[in-house]
């Protein structure tokens, strides 16, 4: 089963499952998990090929959704919040196992294929000589000066200096990048409530994506976080917390 971090105690409210995005981990959502865990239990997971979870030979959304279903079969049906890649996995979970999902929050992602590419970032991580480094700053230098400092810092959260390894299955993520950027053909629809939360400075969820969203999630709500980009939970954590809490408690 996926590695999980539990925050807060079980209550009369459904638990909240938080699913991180590509190159992330459960710990990236620690601040929001603690804030939302004051009146319910929050379950944050490391996705397959990330963090302390198992590595697999494939990285596809049906497999990721099955991983999430396995977690919820232990903890019970839940509200689900997924960001980016984790948002797509959460959508597939809601479409294939609606019995496990009460409400869905998709953070800055739509059920569509995207044209951008993360291969260059994977190659930057791969060019770090893991045996030669003694600090994260040395690893950042090896990734190159053209990598933004904030992006480098985010990647370095997945570097295990003691074990001299990335907590990311970079080979599989690179090989399956087209699958990660896409969205699978899924039959059915999710008739529960769904919130599509996006950053005002991001282009991941635009009006042109709304038809694709409504085809699978017939009654979606849309909310925009001003001043935020794709990493809205890191840039505007209080605003994201308020939006998610308001939606779940409505």
TORKOL-4160 file (C-alpha; in steps of 0.2 Angstrom, whole numbers, padded with zeros to 4 digits, m for minus):
250
<pt num="1" X="0000" Y="0000" Z="0000"/>
<pt num="2" X="0005" Y="0018" Z="m0003"/>
<pt num="3" X="0015" Y="0027" Z="0011"/>
<pt num="4" X="0003" Y="0038" Z="0021"/>
<pt num="5" X="0004" Y="0052" Z="0034"/>
<pt num="6" X="m0011" Y="0053" Z="0045"/>
<pt num="7" X="m0015" Y="0071" Z="0052"/>
<pt num="8" X="m0029" Y="0074" Z="0065"/>
<pt num="9" X="m0041" Y="0061" Z="0072"/>
<pt num="10" X="m0056" Y="0052" Z="0065"/>
<pt num="11" X="m0072" Y="0061" Z="0068"/>
<pt num="12" X="m0090" Y="0062" Z="0062"/>
<pt num="13" X="m0084" Y="0070" Z="0046"/>
<pt num="14" X="m0077" Y="0060" Z="0032"/>
<pt num="15" X="m0058" Y="0059" Z="0031"/>
<pt num="16" X="m0049" Y="0069" Z="0018"/>
<pt num="17" X="m0037" Y="0061" Z="0006"/>
<pt num="18" X="m0023" Y="0072" Z="m0001"/>
<pt num="19" X="m0014" Y="0067" Z="m0017"/>
<pt num="20" X="0001" Y="0076" Z="m0023"/>
<pt num="21" X="0008" Y="0080" Z="m0040"/>
<pt num="22" X="0022" Y="0075" Z="m0051"/>
<pt num="23" X="0039" Y="0075" Z="m0042"/>
<pt num="24" X="0030" Y="0079" Z="m0025"/>
<pt num="25" X="0027" Y="0069" Z="m0009"/>
<pt num="26" X="0014" Y="0069" Z="0005"/>
<pt num="27" X="0025" Y="0081" Z="0015"/>
<pt num="28" X="0023" Y="0095" Z="0002"/>
<pt num="29" X="0005" Y="0097" Z="0008"/>
<pt num="30" X="0010" Y="0096" Z="0027"/>
<pt num="31" X="0004" Y="0114" Z="0031"/>
<pt num="32" X="m0013" Y="0112" Z="0023"/>
<pt num="33" X="m0015" Y="0095" Z="0030"/>
<pt num="34" X="m0012" Y="0101" Z="0048"/>
<pt num="35" X="m0025" Y="0115" Z="0045"/>
<pt num="36" X="m0038" Y="0105" Z="0038"/>
<pt num="37" X="m0035" Y="0091" Z="0050"/>
<pt num="38" X="m0042" Y="0101" Z="0065"/>
<pt num="39" X="m0059" Y="0093" Z="0063"/>
<pt num="40" X="m0056" Y="0077" Z="0053"/>
<pt num="41" X="m0043" Y="0065" Z="0049"/>
<pt num="42" X="m0032" Y="0069" Z="0034"/>
<pt num="43" X="m0023" Y="0055" Z="0024"/>
<pt num="44" X="m0008" Y="0062" Z="0014"/>
<pt num="45" X="0000" Y="0049" Z="0002"/>
<pt num="46" X="0016" Y="0047" Z="m0007"/>
<pt num="47" X="0011" Y="0041" Z="m0025"/>
<pt num="48" X="0019" Y="0026" Z="m0033"/>
<pt num="49" X="0037" Y="0030" Z="m0039"/>
<pt num="50" X="0038" Y="0045" Z="m0027"/>
<pt num="51" X="0043" Y="0047" Z="m0009"/>
<pt num="52" X="0043" Y="0032" Z="0002"/>
<pt num="53" X="0030" Y="0022" Z="m0008"/>
<pt num="54" X="0034" Y="0007" Z="m0019"/>
<pt num="55" X="0042" Y="0008" Z="m0036"/>
<pt num="56" X="0033" Y="0000" Z="m0051"/>
<pt num="57" X="0036" Y="m0003" Z="m0069"/>
<pt num="58" X="0022" Y="0008" Z="m0075"/>
<pt num="59" X="0015" Y="0025" Z="m0070"/>
<pt num="60" X="m0002" Y="0026" Z="m0077"/>
<pt num="61" X="m0018" Y="0033" Z="m0070"/>
<pt num="62" X="m0028" Y="0017" Z="m0069"/>
<pt num="63" X="m0014" Y="0010" Z="m0058"/>
<pt num="64" X="m0013" Y="0026" Z="m0048"/>
<pt num="65" X="m0032" Y="0026" Z="m0045"/>
<pt num="66" X="m0031" Y="0007" Z="m0039"/>
<pt num="67" X="m0017" Y="0013" Z="m0027"/>
<pt num="68" X="m0028" Y="0026" Z="m0020"/>
<pt num="69" X="m0043" Y="0014" Z="m0019"/>
<pt num="70" X="m0033" Y="0002" Z="m0009"/>
<pt num="71" X="m0029" Y="0016" Z="0004"/>
<pt num="72" X="m0048" Y="0021" Z="0005"/>
<pt num="73" X="m0053" Y="0003" Z="0007"/>
<pt num="74" X="m0044" Y="0004" Z="0024"/>
<pt num="75" X="m0049" Y="0021" Z="0029"/>
<pt num="76" X="m0066" Y="0022" Z="0022"/>
<pt num="77" X="m0075" Y="0033" Z="0009"/>
<pt num="78" X="m0067" Y="0050" Z="0009"/>
<pt num="79" X="m0067" Y="0068" Z="0002"/>
<pt num="80" X="m0052" Y="0068" Z="m0011"/>
<pt num="81" X="m0041" Y="0083" Z="m0015"/>
<pt num="82" X="m0028" Y="0080" Z="m0029"/>
<pt num="83" X="m0016" Y="0092" Z="m0037"/>
<pt num="84" X="m0009" Y="0091" Z="m0055"/>
<pt num="85" X="m0005" Y="0073" Z="m0058"/>
<pt num="86" X="m0013" Y="0068" Z="m0042"/>
<pt num="87" X="m0028" Y="0077" Z="m0047"/>
<pt num="88" X="m0029" Y="0067" Z="m0063"/>
<pt num="89" X="m0027" Y="0051" Z="m0053"/>
<pt num="90" X="m0041" Y="0057" Z="m0041"/>
<pt num="91" X="m0052" Y="0060" Z="m0056"/>
<pt num="92" X="m0050" Y="0042" Z="m0062"/>
<pt num="93" X="m0053" Y="0036" Z="m0044"/>
<pt num="94" X="m0069" Y="0045" Z="m0044"/>
<pt num="95" X="m0074" Y="0039" Z="m0061"/>
<pt num="96" X="m0070" Y="0021" Z="m0058"/>
<pt num="97" X="m0074" Y="0019" Z="m0039"/>
<pt num="98" X="m0087" Y="0033" Z="m0035"/>
<pt num="99" X="m0092" Y="0023" Z="m0020"/>
<pt num="100" X="m0075" Y="0028" Z="m0012"/>
<pt num="101" X="m0076" Y="0047" Z="m0016"/>
<pt num="102" X="m0088" Y="0059" Z="m0007"/>
<pt num="103" X="m0083" Y="0075" Z="m0014"/>
<pt num="104" X="m0068" Y="0079" Z="m0026"/>
<pt num="105" X="m0057" Y="0094" Z="m0027"/>
<pt num="106" X="m0045" Y="0095" Z="m0042"/>
<pt num="107" X="m0032" Y="0107" Z="m0039"/>
<pt num="108" X="m0026" Y="0116" Z="m0055"/>
<pt num="109" X="m0029" Y="0102" Z="m0067"/>
<pt num="110" X="m0042" Y="0096" Z="m0080"/>
<pt num="111" X="m0045" Y="0079" Z="m0088"/>
<pt num="112" X="m0036" Y="0083" Z="m0104"/>
<pt num="113" X="m0019" Y="0080" Z="m0112"/>
<pt num="114" X="m0006" Y="0094" Z="m0110"/>
<pt num="115" X="0008" Y="0098" Z="m0123"/>
<pt num="116" X="0022" Y="0103" Z="m0111"/>
<pt num="117" X="0035" Y="0091" Z="m0105"/>
<pt num="118" X="0045" Y="0088" Z="m0089"/>
<pt num="119" X="0059" Y="0077" Z="m0098"/>
<pt num="120" X="0071" Y="0091" Z="m0096"/>
<pt num="121" X="0068" Y="0092" Z="m0077"/>
<pt num="122" X="0071" Y="0074" Z="m0076"/>
<pt num="123" X="0087" Y="0075" Z="m0085"/>
<pt num="124" X="0093" Y="0089" Z="m0074"/>
<pt num="125" X="0090" Y="0078" Z="m0059"/>
<pt num="126" X="0099" Y="0063" Z="m0067"/>
<pt num="127" X="0114" Y="0074" Z="m0071"/>
<pt num="128" X="0118" Y="0076" Z="m0052"/>
<pt num="129" X="0132" Y="0065" Z="m0047"/>
<pt num="130" X="0125" Y="0057" Z="m0031"/>
<pt num="131" X="0141" Y="0049" Z="m0025"/>
<pt num="132" X="0150" Y="0066" Z="m0026"/>
<pt num="133" X="0138" Y="0077" Z="m0017"/>
<pt num="134" X="0138" Y="0081" Z="0001"/>
<pt num="135" X="0124" Y="0094" Z="0002"/>
<pt num="136" X="0109" Y="0099" Z="m0007"/>
<pt num="137" X="0117" Y="0116" Z="m0013"/>
<pt num="138" X="0130" Y="0105" Z="m0022"/>
<pt num="139" X="0116" Y="0095" Z="m0030"/>
<pt num="140" X="0107" Y="0112" Z="m0035"/>
<pt num="141" X="0123" Y="0118" Z="m0044"/>
<pt num="142" X="0124" Y="0101" Z="m0054"/>
<pt num="143" X="0106" Y="0103" Z="m0060"/>
<pt num="144" X="0111" Y="0119" Z="m0068"/>
<pt num="145" X="0110" Y="0138" Z="m0067"/>
<pt num="146" X="0095" Y="0139" Z="m0078"/>
<pt num="147" X="0084" Y="0130" Z="m0066"/>
<pt num="148" X="0074" Y="0142" Z="m0055"/>
<pt num="149" X="0079" Y="0142" Z="m0037"/>
<pt num="150" X="0061" Y="0138" Z="m0031"/>
<pt num="151" X="0060" Y="0123" Z="m0043"/>
<pt num="152" X="0077" Y="0116" Z="m0038"/>
<pt num="153" X="0072" Y="0118" Z="m0020"/>
<pt num="154" X="0056" Y="0108" Z="m0023"/>
<pt num="155" X="0065" Y="0094" Z="m0032"/>
<pt num="156" X="0078" Y="0093" Z="m0019"/>
<pt num="157" X="0065" Y="0088" Z="m0006"/>
<pt num="158" X="0065" Y="0071" Z="m0015"/>
<pt num="159" X="0084" Y="0069" Z="m0013"/>
<pt num="160" X="0090" Y="0057" Z="0001"/>
<pt num="161" X="0107" Y="0063" Z="0004"/>
<pt num="162" X="0111" Y="0049" Z="0017"/>
<pt num="163" X="0106" Y="0035" Z="0005"/>
<pt num="164" X="0113" Y="0045" Z="m0011"/>
<pt num="165" X="0097" Y="0042" Z="m0021"/>
<pt num="166" X="0082" Y="0051" Z="m0027"/>
<pt num="167" X="0065" Y="0046" Z="m0020"/>
<pt num="168" X="0059" Y="0047" Z="m0037"/>
<pt num="169" X="0059" Y="0033" Z="m0050"/>
<pt num="170" X="0066" Y="0044" Z="m0063"/>
<pt num="171" X="0068" Y="0031" Z="m0077"/>
<pt num="172" X="0050" Y="0026" Z="m0076"/>
<pt num="173" X="0043" Y="0044" Z="m0075"/>
<pt num="174" X="0053" Y="0048" Z="m0090"/>
<pt num="175" X="0048" Y="0033" Z="m0100"/>
<pt num="176" X="0029" Y="0036" Z="m0096"/>
<pt num="177" X="0029" Y="0055" Z="m0097"/>
<pt num="178" X="0017" Y="0055" Z="m0112"/>
<pt num="179" X="0005" Y="0045" Z="m0101"/>
<pt num="180" X="0007" Y="0056" Z="m0086"/>
<pt num="181" X="0003" Y="0072" Z="m0097"/>
<pt num="182" X="m0012" Y="0063" Z="m0105"/>
<pt num="183" X="m0028" Y="0058" Z="m0098"/>
<pt num="184" X="m0035" Y="0040" Z="m0101"/>
<pt num="185" X="m0052" Y="0035" Z="m0109"/>
<pt num="186" X="m0063" Y="0032" Z="m0095"/>
<pt num="187" X="m0081" Y="0027" Z="m0096"/>
<pt num="188" X="m0095" Y="0034" Z="m0085"/>
<pt num="189" X="m0096" Y="0050" Z="m0075"/>
<pt num="190" X="m0095" Y="0056" Z="m0057"/>
<pt num="191" X="m0111" Y="0063" Z="m0051"/>
<pt num="192" X="m0105" Y="0069" Z="m0034"/>
<pt num="193" X="m0099" Y="0087" Z="m0031"/>
<pt num="194" X="m0083" Y="0092" Z="m0039"/>
<pt num="195" X="m0073" Y="0108" Z="m0037"/>
<pt num="196" X="m0060" Y="0113" Z="m0050"/>
<pt num="197" X="m0048" Y="0125" Z="m0041"/>
<pt num="198" X="m0036" Y="0134" Z="m0051"/>
<pt num="199" X="m0022" Y="0148" Z="m0050"/>
<pt num="200" X="m0026" Y="0164" Z="m0059"/>
<pt num="201" X="m0009" Y="0164" Z="m0066"/>
<pt num="202" X="m0009" Y="0146" Z="m0072"/>
<pt num="203" X="m0015" Y="0140" Z="m0089"/>
<pt num="204" X="m0019" Y="0122" Z="m0083"/>
<pt num="205" X="m0038" Y="0125" Z="m0081"/>
<pt num="206" X="m0045" Y="0137" Z="m0094"/>
<pt num="207" X="m0063" Y="0140" Z="m0101"/>
<pt num="208" X="m0059" Y="0129" Z="m0116"/>
<pt num="209" X="m0057" Y="0114" Z="m0104"/>
<pt num="210" X="m0074" Y="0116" Z="m0096"/>
<pt num="211" X="m0083" Y="0105" Z="m0109"/>
<pt num="212" X="m0071" Y="0091" Z="m0106"/>
<pt num="213" X="m0074" Y="0093" Z="m0087"/>
<pt num="214" X="m0093" Y="0093" Z="m0088"/>
<pt num="215" X="m0093" Y="0078" Z="m0099"/>
<pt num="216" X="m0086" Y="0068" Z="m0084"/>
<pt num="217" X="m0091" Y="0079" Z="m0069"/>
<pt num="218" X="m0109" Y="0085" Z="m0074"/>
<pt num="219" X="m0111" Y="0098" Z="m0060"/>
<pt num="220" X="m0093" Y="0106" Z="m0057"/>
<pt num="221" X="m0089" Y="0121" Z="m0047"/>
<pt num="222" X="m0075" Y="0132" Z="m0052"/>
<pt num="223" X="m0065" Y="0144" Z="m0041"/>
<pt num="224" X="m0049" Y="0154" Z="m0045"/>
<pt num="225" X="m0035" Y="0158" Z="m0032"/>
<pt num="226" X="m0029" Y="0176" Z="m0036"/>
<pt num="227" X="m0011" Y="0178" Z="m0037"/>
<pt num="228" X="m0007" Y="0160" Z="m0038"/>
<pt num="229" X="0001" Y="0149" Z="m0052"/>
<pt num="230" X="0001" Y="0130" Z="m0054"/>
<pt num="231" X="0009" Y="0128" Z="m0037"/>
<pt num="232" X="m0006" Y="0136" Z="m0029"/>
<pt num="233" X="m0005" Y="0127" Z="m0012"/>
<pt num="234" X="0013" Y="0133" Z="m0010"/>
<pt num="235" X="0010" Y="0150" Z="m0016"/>
<pt num="236" X="m0007" Y="0154" Z="m0007"/>
<pt num="237" X="m0009" Y="0140" Z="0006"/>
<pt num="238" X="m0022" Y="0150" Z="0017"/>
<pt num="239" X="m0032" Y="0154" Z="0002"/>
<pt num="240" X="m0032" Y="0136" Z="m0004"/>
<pt num="241" X="m0036" Y="0130" Z="0013"/>
<pt num="242" X="m0051" Y="0142" Z="0014"/>
<pt num="243" X="m0058" Y="0137" Z="m0003"/>
<pt num="244" X="m0056" Y="0118" Z="0001"/>
<pt num="245" X="m0064" Y="0120" Z="0018"/>
<pt num="246" X="m0078" Y="0130" Z="0011"/>
<pt num="247" X="m0082" Y="0118" Z="m0002"/>
<pt num="248" X="m0081" Y="0102" Z="0009"/>
<pt num="249" X="m0092" Y="0111" Z="0023"/>
<pt num="250" X="m0105" Y="0118" Z="0011"/>
